[in-house]
């Protein structure tokens, strides 16, 4: 098998603190893999700026001017991690035989990329990066993550345990992924649905090198809710079951109190009555909220708005000139990409 062309896709959002180190390490790894004849010299790194508010795009732009193997993609606005990742994959697939997605924070072990490529050369279309353990997580995050995977399993969603978005996909896998048109993206659930030959590479996750996590508690909860409601109707069925069960119980208690009245007994029952009202009212509000979540997703899907909008594409749009690695920042900022 000839050396495959590899594209490493890195979604970035406010990563100016860690990005110079990330670019340097990925460039060094790429050179090693080229020297080992595992990948083609045409292999590239694609950094996707997901509407960052800091100097992330400037760093990507300057690196692309100095190093031909570094490419940049700038989205017009923040589209979210999953959409930014998708934008990078769809942009790079025309230039690569296989594509690897990795976060910019350098927590994922870069040495696993070598194993990814070897598995691809063995004939696998999808290679999942799977964490051996979650020692670097807080107690709260570790246990909530475990609960999330168990919950998804109960709901019948096929997920790879302890896998995030660190994976390799062949070009045909990405082309097939492009046929999935849903706006509400949960790639961890979609990729296993492709059905191509897959395997896993296990690695140890490291501490974040610099900067702050882009997934605080609020985003993690929203991400988990998206995962559940995008791939399973079990929650709706569960609510229906609870409603049916409540109806049966109410019939039994109704018959019981009618019997007591017929027998001449008097029961006040205010505590049980108020408790029942609050319990059923709470269940109804939860059910309405859950139904609203599904209706909201249907609303977004039917509008068919674009998942992301590209502002600048330094891979497919020509640059007027290249700069030497020693060029100054002023020289780099003076070069403007040519729009189509």
Secondary structure, 3 states (H helix, E strand, C coil): CCCECEEEEEEECCCHHHHHHHHHHHHHHHHHHHHCCCECCCCEEEEEECCCCCCHHHHHHHHHHHCCCEEEEEECCCCCHHHHHHHHHHHHCCCCCEEEECCCCCCCCCCHHHHHHHHHHCCCCEEEEEECCCCCCCHHHHHHHHHHHHHHHHCCCCCCCCEEEEEEEEHHHHHHHCCCCCCCCCHHHHHHHHCCCEEEEEECCCCCCCCCCCCCHHHHHHHHHHHHHHHCCHHHHHHHHHHHHHHHHHHHHHHHHHHHHHCCCCCCCHHHHHHHHHHHHHHHHHHHHHHHHHHHHHHHHHHCCCCCCEEEECCCCCECCCCCCCCCHHHHHHCCECCC
